[in-house]
Structure formats: structure tokens, C-alpha cells
Amino acid sequence: MSKAQETVLEINLNSLAHNYTFLRSRLKSETKFMGVIKAFAYGSDSVAIAQKLEEIGANYLSVAYAQEGVTLRDAGVRLPILVLHSQVVSFDTIIERCLEPTIYSKRILTEFIIAAEKHGQKNYPVHLKFNTGLNRLGFSESDVEEILEIIKKTDAIKVASIFSHLAASEDLNEKEFTQNQIASFTRIAKKVDAGLHHTPFKHLANTSGILNYPEAHFDMVRSGIGLYGFGNEAKYDERLIPITTLKTNISQIHTIEANQSVGYNRAFKATKTIKSATLPIGHADGIGRIYGNGKGIVSIEGSPAPIIGNTCMDMIMVDITGIDCAEGDEVIIFGPNTKANTFAERANTISYELITGISQRVKRIIINK
């Protein structure tokens, strides 16, 4: 039986390359590809992921906030990096570290122009985000004329791209809504092109947009969750490989007699004699309390072992009755065969929340054969 010394998150860059190649195969050869590296590269390792994507041919990277981009620049990443949620307080940093801001409101536009002029910039690349139905960030279609007038009054910035974000591209029951978003973005793009002296490139499709709406590919696509091994549909999940495996080990095994309890608040009470294993991973590592009391199921020697009782900060207890295992044996929380989306769905959440929540105290191990 395999032994594990500690809790680790293995990150397989070969699987990342596989996923990138599959997603690229859905595109025209001239379509650019942006890898989304926000949130520690969806809970993995942003530097390792960015460096691998740069190596295998990605055209752009994106992060949520400027400091995430700074981390990549400090590691020597040279690809263009789009900051998806630019904040005024970060504008100096964005310019100093050659990051590219998303401009999503008139306030952000005017403040960034001030910052760019202060730094003596000319034609600094910015990206205009339009709201086509997600109602989160972005200009409206009716703003086009006004914002272009503001932009024409300065040479400090230049529009590198315009983009929007699909709200339900993974849900084919919302096909009409998505097609309306595509149509809205197309109208906006035509208005922007007509009002500028150059033609910025366009991007709209996320992972599910890549897979389900080829008409939404435009000049570039953005992929986050797909790169990390999830396609939001069973038929695409089969073609992708989850790049992370969360492993831990059995610290101790107990025999729990009938009527004895396990864990805080006596949340689990045995109705018969069982065996439990205590694992060194808990809600401080990203396995939240929502996975307690049977909702989370780990894998030990290929057998399912449900979490019993409440998840503790640093430990969980699982039922190993009938499993041939010993203290020190390896436990898989999720990975290519025990998938994070399945683990998450049992607790009525999504893979995104689970994988991005893995604590930074969990040791990362990079596999790049």
C-alpha cells in the first residue's frame, strides 16, 4: 500500500498542456488564447502555470488583481497580462509593471488616463469591458459614444481590445440568452471600430464559450476552468484532465463502538462498531465544514471513505470500516480519478469553489516530466 508523509497538492503540468492542446483544437489557427491565472491559478500555483502556458504558446494571461500580475512579473513571465478587475489604487503598479488594465466604467477610465499621463505614457494598452448581461462589471452599449470621446482627447492610452463575459455559456437551456449576449457584443464591437482610428481585437468566450459557441470566438478566447481540467459538461470532462491531486495520509485509526461519538459537538454517533481514520487536513486547508457528516467522500486504496462528524480546522475523520488500510497510508481527496467536481457536488457547491479554496499552507509539488 502507498504511503504519504504529508498533505500535498500535486500539480501536473503535463495535464495542463493536454488541456491547452484540446481547447486549442476547437479554435481557428489565428485565434489567440488567453490563460486565466487568477486566484493562484485556480488554487494551484500561478507562477508554474503561467510559465508553462508561456512555454507552450499562450498569447495572453489574465489575473483578477494587479498584485497577482506583479507575482508573475517577479517570476520573469513576459507575456501580456490583463488585470480583469482593475482598482484605482493599483494604477501606478499596473503601469510600472507593464500590466494591462480592464477599463469598465467612466470613473476607471478617467482615473487611469490621469495615471497614464502622470507617468508620461503614450498609447498605453487598455481593454474596454462591456456588460452584455452578466451585470457585474462593464460599460453599457449606450456608453460607447461618450467613452470614445473621452479616449480621443488623450494619446496616453490606446484601446488594445474590447471584451465582455458570457453568463451561462455552459447551460444550453440558456442558449437564447447567450446568443443575445453575442449579438449585443457584436453590435458594440461595430460601434467601437467605427469610432476609433484602429481596430482593437475582441474576446468574449470563456471555457464553455470555446466549447459550445464557435461563433463567439472572435479574435481571442479566455480559458480558466478548462485549463485546470473541467469542462462544465460530462462530454467535455472526459476530454480534459484535472491538473491537481490533493493527497493526505492516515494519522491514526480508531475503533468506534456503538453509541460513541466522533468530533466536535458529537455530530456523528455510531450505531454499530466501526473504524475511523483521522486525516491531517481540515477547513483551514480548504475542506470546509460543508463536507462534513457524510457529504465529502475521500478515496483510500480505491475505496470510498465518507467524512464523519464535523470537519475540524486541521483534521477530518472518515469511516474506513471494511477498508484494508493502515496508519500512514495515502488518501486521495480529489484528483484525475476522484474528481473535484464530484466531491464538490455532494455538498451542493462547485469545483471552482473547492479547488480555489485550497490553503496556501498545503505544500505544492510540481510535476513536469
C-alpha positions as CSV (number, residue, x, y, z in Angstrom):
1,M,0.0,0.0,0.0
2,S,1.2,3.5,-0.8
3,K,2.4,5.8,2.0
4,A,2.2,9.5,2.2
5,Q,4.2,11.7,4.5
6,E,2.1,14.9,4.5
7,T,-0.8,16.7,2.9
8,V,0.2,17.9,-0.6
9,L,-1.3,19.3,-3.7
10,E,0.3,17.8,-6.8
11,I,0.1,20.0,-9.9
12,N,0.7,18.1,-13.2
13,L,1.8,20.5,-15.9
14,N,1.7,17.7,-18.5
15,S,-2.1,17.6,-17.9
16,L,-2.2,21.4,-18.3
17,A,-0.5,21.0,-21.7
18,H,-3.0,18.3,-22.7
19,N,-6.0,20.6,-21.8
20,Y,-4.5,23.5,-23.6
21,T,-4.0,21.4,-26.7
22,F,-7.6,20.2,-26.6
23,L,-9.0,23.7,-26.2
24,R,-6.8,25.0,-28.9
25,S,-8.1,22.3,-31.2
26,R,-11.5,23.9,-31.0
27,L,-10.2,27.2,-32.4
28,K,-9.1,28.6,-35.8
29,S,-5.3,28.7,-36.1
30,E,-5.3,32.5,-36.0
31,T,-7.4,32.8,-32.8
32,K,-5.4,34.0,-29.8
33,F,-5.6,32.2,-26.5
34,M,-5.6,33.9,-23.0
35,G,-4.9,31.7,-20.0
36,V,-6.7,32.8,-16.8
37,I,-4.3,32.7,-13.8
38,K,-6.3,34.4,-11.2
39,A,-6.7,33.1,-7.6
40,F,-3.3,31.3,-7.5
41,A,-4.2,29.8,-10.9
42,Y,-7.4,28.4,-9.6
43,G,-5.8,27.2,-6.4
44,S,-2.7,25.6,-7.9
45,D,0.5,27.6,-8.5
46,S,0.2,30.8,-10.6
47,V,3.9,31.0,-11.4
48,A,4.3,27.4,-12.5
49,I,1.1,27.6,-14.6
50,A,2.0,30.9,-16.2
51,Q,5.5,29.7,-17.1
52,K,4.1,26.5,-18.7
53,L,1.5,28.4,-20.7
54,E,4.2,30.8,-21.9
55,E,6.3,27.8,-22.9
56,I,3.5,26.0,-24.9
57,G,2.2,29.0,-26.8
58,A,-0.4,31.0,-25.0
59,N,-0.7,34.6,-26.2
60,Y,-2.0,36.4,-23.1
61,L,-2.5,35.8,-19.4
62,S,-5.1,37.4,-17.1
63,V,-5.3,37.9,-13.4
64,A,-8.0,39.4,-11.2
65,Y,-5.9,42.0,-9.4
66,A,-2.7,43.8,-10.0
67,Q,-0.7,42.1,-7.3
68,E,-1.3,38.8,-8.9
69,G,0.3,40.2,-12.0
70,V,3.2,41.5,-10.0
71,T,3.9,38.0,-8.8
72,L,4.2,36.8,-12.3
73,R,6.4,39.6,-13.4
74,D,8.7,39.0,-10.5
75,A,9.0,35.4,-11.7
76,G,10.1,36.5,-15.1
77,V,6.8,36.0,-17.0
78,R,6.9,38.2,-20.1
79,L,3.5,37.6,-21.8
80,P,1.0,40.4,-21.8
81,I,-1.1,40.3,-18.6
82,L,-4.6,41.6,-18.4
83,V,-5.9,42.8,-15.0
84,L,-9.5,41.8,-15.1
85,H,-10.7,43.9,-12.1
86,S,-8.5,47.0,-12.1
87,Q,-8.6,49.2,-9.0
88,V,-7.6,52.9,-8.9
89,V,-5.2,52.3,-6.0
90,S,-3.2,49.9,-8.3
91,F,-2.9,52.1,-11.4
92,D,0.7,53.1,-10.6
93,T,1.7,49.5,-10.1
94,I,0.0,48.4,-13.3
95,I,1.9,50.9,-15.3
96,E,5.3,50.3,-13.5
97,R,5.0,46.5,-14.0
98,C,3.7,46.6,-17.6
99,L,0.3,45.1,-16.8
100,E,-2.8,46.0,-18.9
101,P,-5.9,47.3,-17.1
102,T,-9.5,46.5,-17.7
103,I,-11.5,49.7,-18.1
104,Y,-15.1,49.1,-17.1
105,S,-16.5,52.4,-16.0
106,K,-16.2,56.1,-16.7
107,R,-14.6,56.6,-13.3
108,I,-11.9,54.0,-14.0
109,L,-11.4,55.4,-17.5
110,T,-10.8,59.0,-16.3
111,E,-8.6,57.9,-13.4
112,F,-6.4,55.7,-15.5
113,I,-5.9,58.4,-18.1
114,I,-4.7,60.7,-15.2
115,A,-2.3,58.0,-14.0
116,A,-1.0,57.3,-17.5
117,E,-0.4,61.0,-18.3
118,K,1.3,61.3,-14.9
119,H,3.7,58.5,-15.9
120,G,4.3,60.1,-19.3
121,Q,2.7,57.2,-21.2
122,K,1.7,57.2,-24.8
123,N,-0.6,54.6,-26.3
124,Y,-0.6,52.6,-23.1
125,P,-2.7,49.4,-23.8
126,V,-6.1,49.3,-22.1
127,H,-9.0,46.9,-22.5
128,L,-12.6,48.1,-22.5
129,K,-15.1,45.8,-20.9
130,F,-18.8,45.9,-21.8
131,N,-21.7,44.5,-19.9
132,T,-23.9,42.3,-22.1
133,G,-26.0,40.6,-19.5
134,L,-23.8,39.3,-16.6
135,N,-24.4,42.6,-14.8
136,R,-21.2,42.5,-12.9
137,L,-18.7,44.9,-14.4
138,G,-18.7,46.8,-17.7
139,F,-19.9,49.7,-19.8
140,S,-23.3,49.6,-21.4
141,E,-23.9,49.7,-25.1
142,S,-25.2,53.3,-24.7
143,D,-21.9,54.4,-23.2
144,V,-19.9,53.8,-26.4
145,E,-20.1,57.3,-27.9
146,E,-19.3,59.1,-24.6
147,I,-16.3,56.9,-23.7
148,L,-14.8,57.1,-27.2
149,E,-15.0,60.9,-27.0
150,I,-13.0,60.8,-23.7
151,I,-10.4,58.5,-25.2
152,K,-10.0,60.7,-28.3
153,K,-8.9,63.6,-26.1
154,T,-5.7,61.9,-24.9
155,D,-2.8,60.0,-26.5
156,A,-1.8,58.5,-23.2
157,I,-3.9,55.3,-23.7
158,K,-4.8,53.1,-26.7
159,V,-7.6,50.6,-26.8
160,A,-6.0,47.2,-27.2
161,S,-9.2,45.2,-27.0
162,I,-12.8,45.2,-26.2
163,F,-14.4,42.3,-24.4
164,S,-17.4,41.0,-22.4
165,H,-18.2,37.9,-20.4
166,L,-20.8,35.2,-21.0
167,A,-23.1,34.5,-18.1
168,A,-24.5,31.0,-18.9
169,S,-22.5,29.5,-21.8
170,E,-22.3,26.1,-20.0
171,D,-26.2,25.9,-19.8
172,L,-27.7,25.0,-23.1
173,N,-31.1,25.8,-21.7
174,E,-30.0,29.4,-21.8
175,K,-28.9,29.3,-25.4
176,E,-31.1,32.2,-26.4
177,F,-29.7,34.4,-23.7
178,T,-26.2,33.6,-24.7
179,Q,-26.9,34.2,-28.4
180,N,-28.4,37.6,-27.3
181,Q,-25.1,38.4,-25.5
182,I,-23.1,37.5,-28.6
183,A,-25.4,39.7,-30.7
184,S,-25.1,42.6,-28.2
185,F,-21.3,42.3,-28.2
186,T,-21.2,42.2,-32.0
187,R,-23.1,45.5,-32.1
188,I,-20.9,47.1,-29.6
189,A,-17.8,46.0,-31.4
190,K,-19.0,47.6,-34.7
191,K,-19.7,50.9,-32.9
192,V,-16.3,50.9,-31.3
193,D,-14.5,50.1,-34.5
194,A,-16.4,52.8,-36.3
195,G,-15.4,55.4,-33.7
196,L,-11.7,54.6,-33.5
197,H,-8.8,55.1,-35.9
198,H,-7.7,51.5,-35.4
199,T,-9.3,48.1,-34.8
200,P,-8.9,46.6,-31.4
201,F,-9.1,42.9,-31.0
202,K,-12.2,41.2,-29.5
203,H,-12.7,38.5,-26.9
204,L,-15.9,37.1,-25.4
205,A,-15.7,33.3,-25.0
206,N,-14.8,31.6,-21.7
207,T,-14.2,27.8,-21.5
208,S,-17.8,26.9,-22.1
209,G,-18.0,29.5,-24.8
210,I,-15.0,27.9,-26.5
211,L,-16.7,24.5,-26.4
212,N,-20.3,25.5,-27.2
213,Y,-20.3,28.7,-29.2
214,P,-17.7,28.8,-32.0
215,E,-19.4,32.0,-33.3
216,A,-18.2,33.7,-30.1
217,H,-14.5,33.0,-30.5
218,F,-13.8,36.4,-32.2
219,D,-10.0,37.3,-32.1
220,M,-9.2,35.6,-28.8
221,V,-10.7,33.3,-26.2
222,R,-10.2,33.2,-22.4
223,S,-10.0,29.9,-20.6
224,G,-9.8,29.3,-16.9
225,I,-11.5,26.2,-15.6
226,G,-10.9,24.3,-18.8
227,L,-7.2,24.6,-18.5
228,Y,-7.4,23.1,-15.0
229,G,-9.3,20.1,-16.2
230,F,-13.1,20.8,-16.1
231,G,-15.4,21.4,-19.0
232,N,-18.7,22.0,-17.1
233,E,-20.3,19.2,-19.2
234,A,-19.7,15.4,-18.9
235,K,-18.8,15.0,-22.5
236,Y,-16.0,17.6,-22.2
237,D,-14.9,16.5,-18.8
238,E,-14.0,13.2,-20.5
239,R,-11.6,15.0,-22.8
240,L,-9.9,17.1,-20.1
241,I,-7.6,16.0,-17.2
242,P,-7.8,17.7,-13.8
243,I,-4.3,19.0,-13.2
244,T,-4.3,18.9,-9.4
245,T,-4.4,15.9,-7.0
246,L,-5.0,16.7,-3.3
247,K,-3.4,14.0,-1.2
248,T,-3.0,13.3,2.5
249,N,-2.4,10.4,4.8
250,I,-3.9,8.5,7.8
251,S,-2.6,9.8,11.0
252,Q,-4.4,7.4,13.3
253,I,-7.0,4.7,13.3
254,H,-9.7,4.3,16.0
255,T,-12.3,1.7,16.7
256,I,-15.6,3.4,17.5
257,E,-18.1,1.4,19.4
258,A,-21.9,1.7,19.1
259,N,-23.2,4.9,20.8
260,Q,-19.7,6.5,20.8
261,S,-19.3,9.9,19.0
262,V,-16.7,11.4,16.7
263,G,-15.6,15.0,16.6
264,Y,-16.9,18.3,17.8
265,N,-20.5,18.6,19.1
266,R,-20.8,14.9,18.8
267,A,-22.1,15.4,15.3
268,F,-21.5,11.7,14.5
269,K,-22.8,8.9,16.7
270,A,-22.0,5.3,15.8
271,T,-25.0,2.9,15.6
272,K,-22.6,-0.1,15.4
273,T,-18.9,-0.7,15.8
274,I,-16.9,1.0,13.0
275,K,-13.3,2.0,12.3
276,S,-12.4,5.6,11.7
277,A,-9.3,7.3,10.4
278,T,-8.1,10.8,11.3
279,L,-6.5,12.7,8.4
280,P,-4.3,15.8,8.7
281,I,-6.4,18.2,6.6
282,G,-9.3,20.4,7.6
283,H,-11.2,23.6,6.9
284,A,-8.1,25.7,7.3
285,D,-6.8,23.7,4.3
286,G,-9.9,24.3,2.2
287,I,-12.0,21.3,3.1
288,G,-14.9,23.2,4.7
289,R,-17.5,22.2,7.2
290,I,-20.0,21.8,4.3
291,Y,-18.2,18.5,3.5
292,G,-18.7,17.0,7.0
293,N,-21.3,14.4,8.1
294,G,-21.1,12.2,5.0
295,K,-21.1,14.8,2.2
296,G,-17.4,14.6,1.5
297,I,-16.1,11.2,0.4
298,V,-12.3,10.6,0.0
299,S,-10.6,7.6,-1.6
300,I,-8.4,5.1,0.3
301,E,-6.9,2.3,-1.7
302,G,-9.6,2.9,-4.3
303,S,-12.4,2.6,-1.8
304,P,-14.8,5.4,-0.8
305,A,-14.5,6.7,2.8
306,P,-17.1,9.2,3.9
307,I,-16.2,12.1,6.2
308,I,-17.9,11.6,9.6
309,G,-18.7,14.3,12.1
310,N,-17.9,17.9,11.7
311,T,-14.8,19.0,9.8
312,C,-12.2,20.4,12.2
313,M,-9.7,23.2,11.5
314,D,-6.8,20.8,10.8
315,M,-8.3,17.4,10.7
316,I,-11.2,15.3,9.3
317,M,-12.3,11.9,10.3
318,V,-13.5,9.3,7.8
319,D,-15.2,5.9,8.1
320,I,-12.8,3.2,6.9
321,T,-14.9,0.2,8.0
322,G,-14.2,-2.7,5.7
323,I,-11.2,-0.9,4.0
324,D,-7.8,-2.7,4.3
325,C,-5.6,0.2,5.3
326,A,-3.1,1.3,7.9
327,E,-1.7,4.4,9.6
328,G,0.5,6.3,7.1
329,D,-1.4,5.1,4.1
330,E,-2.2,7.6,1.3
331,V,-5.6,9.2,1.0
332,I,-6.8,11.0,-2.2
333,I,-9.2,13.9,-1.6
334,F,-9.6,14.7,-5.3
335,G,-7.6,14.1,-8.5
336,P,-8.0,12.8,-12.1
337,N,-9.9,9.7,-10.9
338,T,-11.6,11.1,-7.8
339,K,-12.7,14.4,-9.4
340,A,-13.1,17.7,-7.6
341,N,-16.4,18.4,-9.3
342,T,-17.9,15.2,-8.0
343,F,-16.5,15.8,-4.5
344,A,-18.0,19.4,-4.5
345,E,-21.4,18.5,-5.9
346,R,-22.1,16.2,-3.0
347,A,-22.0,19.3,-0.8
348,N,-24.1,21.3,-3.3
349,T,-21.2,23.5,-4.4
350,I,-18.9,23.7,-7.5
351,S,-15.4,22.6,-8.4
352,Y,-14.3,26.3,-8.7
353,E,-15.0,26.9,-5.0
354,L,-13.3,23.7,-3.9
355,I,-10.1,24.0,-5.9
356,T,-9.6,27.7,-5.4
357,G,-10.1,27.3,-1.7
358,I,-7.1,25.0,-1.1
359,S,-5.0,26.8,1.5
360,Q,-1.5,28.1,0.7
361,R,-0.2,26.2,3.7
362,V,-0.7,23.0,1.7
363,K,2.6,22.1,0.1
364,R,2.6,22.3,-3.7
365,I,4.5,19.7,-5.7
366,I,5.0,20.4,-9.4
367,I,5.1,17.5,-11.9
368,N,6.6,18.5,-15.3
369,K,8.1,15.4,-16.9
